[in-house]
């Protein structure tokens, strides 16, 4: 089968969700081995984030200006909070993409790109209601595109469907969904994510020195957690990266942060500090995961970085579910401390 054939179709070709007679629905029996649950084990281009060339101020300024082209529509977060868009659709897709990335050992940027595509698409295109398979199809398509953008070793498109998905699709069906995603996003796939900016900001927090692998690893863990929660959709990727850099750097007092902020000339201090407040809910300290509603110790989670990260994200997701169950739009916001509420 020529798997690239459908991607050569004209951009105006429409995708009819009612015209998918043969979905090839079935159960996949791929089991995920614990020893494979490490991002980047297959040699992705995005896995190494240290020892990168220092980004010039001019280049960084250009990137910050361009990142607006890779954000969801402005009303996306509001629609998720109000219930106009089904929050469970996003959560279900992210959960599957997360498992698939761990299964294949894909790099961190691959996961970030997949979620970027997902959020941008959902903000522009409403999936048909009542077709539960559409969520899975979209998740597979977003991951497939990200894999082609970032990974060195690309599996057959049908082989991406791991983790015992409820629905399994033919390659041609996935390719048609890929085309819909590509055209909806106007083929802007080299998206800027927090991973794009994190090296720059961590260097700034450490006197322009090359950051340690441990520091970058901790920063990436926080980024991966943050993009799973909807509240961070309020911020640009550069703002999230700046806040994460502050969070993972050495213990800093308020005046130290004030001294560091002039180095972040391309982002707004107020928005970065607001984002930092949210990140404090996701702080990982000495193997202990603390969120607004849950504290999980190392006694109850695996001691590997992925085990800790998974616990953090699951705790955050649990808190997010509580938010989504409220009926008042005001109650849909997660409760922040008094200082944050005063700053908004």
RAQUINOR-V457537 format. One record per backbone hydrogen bond with DSSP energy under -1.0 kcal/mol. NH is the residue of the N-H (numbers start at 1). CO is the residue of the C=O. If there is no record, write none. Layout:
# RAQUINOR-V457537
nh->[NH NH]
co->[CO CO]
This chain:
# RAQUINOR-V457537
nh->[3 5 8 9 13 19 36 37 38 41 42 43 45 47 60 61 62 63 64 65 66 67 69 70 71 76 79 80 81 82 85 89 91 92 93 94 95 96 97 98 99 100 101 102 103 104 105 106 111 112 113 114 115 116 117 118 119 120 121 122 123 124 125 131 134 137 138 139 140 141 142 143 144 145 146 147 148 149 150 151 159 160 161 162 174 175 176 177 178 179 180 181 182 183 184 185 186 187 188 189 191 196 198 201 202 203 204 205 206 208 209 216 217 218 219 220 221 222 223 224 225 226 227 228 229 233 234 235 240 241 242 243 244 245 246 247 248 249 257 258 259 260 261 263 264 265 267 272 273 274 275 276 277 278 279 280 281 282 285 288 289 290 291 296 300 308 309 310 311 312 313 314 315 316 317 318 319 320 321 322 323 324 326 333 341 342 343]
co->[1 2 5 6 10 16 33 34 36 38 105 40 150 44 56 57 58 59 60 61 62 63 66 67 68 73 75 76 77 78 79 86 87 88 89 90 91 92 93 94 95 96 97 98 99 100 101 101 107 108 109 110 111 112 113 114 115 116 117 118 119 121 121 128 131 133 134 135 136 137 138 139 140 141 142 143 144 145 146 147 156 157 158 160 170 171 172 173 174 175 176 177 178 179 180 181 183 182 185 187 189 193 194 197 198 199 200 201 203 203 206 212 213 214 215 216 217 218 219 220 221 222 223 225 226 230 231 232 236 237 238 239 240 241 242 243 244 245 253 254 255 256 257 260 261 263 264 268 269 270 271 272 273 274 275 276 278 279 288 285 296 283 294 289 297 304 305 306 307 308 309 310 311 312 313 314 315 316 317 318 319 320 323 330 337 338 339]
